[in-house]
Amino acid sequence: MTNSTPQFTVSIAEIIAKATDPVAAIKSLGASIAKSQLLGPTDRIEIGEVCAMICATDGLSLTELFRTYQLSFGRLEKRIDAALAEFIRAGGAVTWIEDGSDGATAKATFTRAGQSETITCTHAMAIRGGWVKNTKWATEPRSMLRSKVKKWGILALAPEIFCGEYDDGEGLAIAVDPPSAGLVARALGGSQDAATAPAPAPAPAPAPAPALSDDLQTQLLEVIGAENMHHAHAWALHVKWLQPGQDMTQIEPKNARAIIQKGAEWFRAKLAEFVAKQGGNK
């Protein structure tokens, strides 16, 4: 006969219910959640308090909370891999066509309930959208590309998994292979019947159109390297190939071709020289 350690689980709801002062218990738990930073960076204790209340009302343990959700731009949103697991449990399937390992393109086909969507995300799209301000696009491009594709695929076929939460702070520029782009538009709040759709709000002024074709953008990215894009942008501003407010997609095609023709070794050496000089000028 072997001795076993008693196992027990106390839910957040039980902790709060048994506390002499439930409000104080929520505040204490909330402060611990916020300060732990396990959901993501925040300096707002009230976010932790709300998370404690969600655990209590929805019957979640802290482990389930941390595994399933994260903080993004001050909001609680479902983690991508938790959403993907839910999508698969609901009968969905994902087949990767390009896994993003080249740092340039990720592409996958999502299927569920007889419907299918092929979703693509490219690093060129990230540049156009301004998402590369998030440094992970330089340090973890494969992960970021795959994450976008997963989220957009789930939104296309099972938007209820995100409970109406579509914006991750980087906008949604979904590349959907035809002929089913309308399904994604409806999933994002569009209407099947244009005649009965409400009048759209005035659109903001469009961003400047890229000067480069997708093919040139891809070639330029291969030469520069995703990890060097920030320095390349600063260099292009320095040599007046870009104006303030422009990104690398607005560089003149002739200048892009010049970089491509010189090749990766030459250009990266040029960047290293530029960065060294800039560092010496500080």
ABEGO torsion letter per residue (X at the ends): XBBBBBBBBBBAAAAAAABABAAAAAAAAAAAAAAAGAAEBBABAAAAAAAAAAAAAAGBBAAAAAAABBBBGGBBBBBAAAAAAAAAAAGBBBBBABAGAAGABBBBBBBBGGBBBBBBBBAAAAAAAGAAABAAAAABAAAAAAAAAAAAAAAAABAAAAGGBABAGAEBBBBBBOAAAAAAAAAAGBBABAAABBBBBBBBBBBBBBABBAAAAAAAAAAAEAAAAAAAAAAAAAAGABBBGBBAAABBAAAAAAAAAAEAAAAAAAAAAAAAAAAAAX
